[in-house]
Amino acid sequence: MPNEWVGRLKHTACICWQIAKVESFYTGVSGELKIRIWKHKTKFYPDSFTSKYNVTKLVYFESFRNPSTAIKREKQIKGGSRIKKIALIEKDNPDWLDLAETWF
């Protein structure tokens, strides 16, 4: 994602998946994606799931104008199988690159 898009994400709700070395998925909704990712990468909350499992790589996200739509989509994704989640990621990011690598 180009860096000039990051500022526009401030006013959207986003679903992000991050993976850890143990390949744990984290799915969440945030209206401040860049701040949320920074907190995950820096282990801002040391006792959180993302810190415990070293979830630091953003591999997929969707943007929505309406937070309730984002929450509905988050629940849909969380309810899906691991195979469906992997297929969704690999459709747009087949190499599982960190989409936030250049943000910080």
C-alpha positions as CSV (number, residue, x, y, z in Angstrom):
1,M,0.0,0.0,0.0
2,P,1.5,3.4,-0.9
3,N,2.3,5.6,2.1
4,E,0.0,8.4,0.9
5,W,-3.0,6.1,1.5
6,V,-2.1,5.7,5.2
7,G,-3.5,9.1,6.1
8,R,-6.8,8.3,4.5
9,L,-7.1,5.2,6.7
10,K,-7.5,7.3,9.8
11,H,-11.2,7.7,9.1
12,T,-11.9,4.1,8.1
13,A,-12.5,0.9,10.0
14,C,-10.1,-1.8,8.9
15,I,-9.7,-5.4,9.3
16,C,-6.2,-6.6,9.6
17,W,-4.6,-10.0,9.8
18,Q,-1.2,-10.3,11.2
19,I,0.8,-13.5,11.4
20,A,3.4,-14.6,13.9
21,K,6.2,-17.1,13.7
22,V,3.7,-19.7,14.9
23,E,1.3,-18.6,12.1
24,S,-1.3,-17.3,14.4
25,F,-3.9,-15.1,12.8
26,Y,-5.1,-12.0,14.5
27,T,-8.2,-10.3,13.1
28,G,-9.4,-7.0,14.5
29,V,-11.1,-3.8,13.6
30,S,-9.5,-0.4,14.0
31,G,-10.3,3.1,12.9
32,E,-6.6,3.9,13.2
33,L,-4.8,1.2,11.3
34,K,-1.3,2.7,11.3
35,I,-1.4,3.3,15.0
36,R,-2.8,-0.2,15.7
37,I,0.0,-1.8,13.6
38,W,2.6,0.3,15.4
39,K,1.3,-0.9,18.7
40,H,1.5,-4.5,17.6
41,K,5.0,-4.2,16.2
42,T,6.3,-2.4,19.3
43,K,4.5,-4.7,21.8
44,F,2.8,-1.6,23.3
45,Y,0.6,-3.9,25.4
46,P,3.1,-6.5,26.6
47,D,0.4,-8.9,28.0
48,S,-1.7,-8.9,24.8
49,F,-2.2,-11.8,22.4
50,T,-0.2,-9.9,19.7
51,S,2.7,-9.5,22.1
52,K,2.6,-13.0,23.4
53,Y,2.6,-14.6,20.0
54,N,4.8,-11.9,18.3
55,V,2.2,-10.9,15.8
56,T,4.0,-8.2,13.8
57,K,3.3,-8.7,10.1
58,L,0.3,-7.2,8.4
59,V,-0.6,-9.4,5.4
60,Y,-4.2,-8.4,4.6
61,F,-6.7,-5.7,5.4
62,E,-10.0,-4.3,4.1
63,S,-11.2,-0.8,4.5
64,F,-14.8,0.3,5.2
65,R,-16.5,3.7,5.6
66,N,-18.9,2.3,8.2
67,P,-17.5,0.7,11.4
68,S,-20.5,-1.6,11.8
69,T,-19.9,-3.0,8.3
70,A,-16.3,-3.6,9.3
71,I,-17.4,-5.4,12.5
72,K,-19.8,-7.6,10.5
73,R,-17.0,-8.5,8.1
74,E,-14.6,-9.2,11.0
75,K,-17.1,-11.7,12.4
76,Q,-17.5,-13.3,9.0
77,I,-13.7,-13.7,8.6
78,K,-13.3,-15.0,12.2
79,G,-16.0,-17.6,11.5
80,G,-14.3,-18.8,8.3
81,S,-12.0,-21.8,8.1
82,R,-8.2,-21.4,8.1
83,I,-8.2,-22.5,4.4
84,K,-10.6,-19.7,3.5
85,K,-8.4,-17.1,5.4
86,I,-5.3,-18.3,3.6
87,A,-7.0,-18.1,0.2
88,L,-8.2,-14.6,0.9
89,I,-4.7,-13.5,1.8
90,E,-3.0,-15.2,-1.1
91,K,-5.5,-13.7,-3.6
92,D,-4.0,-10.2,-3.1
93,N,-0.7,-11.0,-1.3
94,P,0.6,-14.4,-2.6
95,D,4.1,-13.9,-1.1
96,W,2.7,-12.9,2.4
97,L,4.6,-9.6,2.3
98,D,4.4,-7.3,5.3
99,L,2.1,-4.5,3.9
100,A,3.2,-2.2,6.7
101,E,6.9,-2.8,6.2
102,T,7.6,0.8,5.1
103,W,5.2,2.6,7.5
104,F,7.7,3.1,10.3
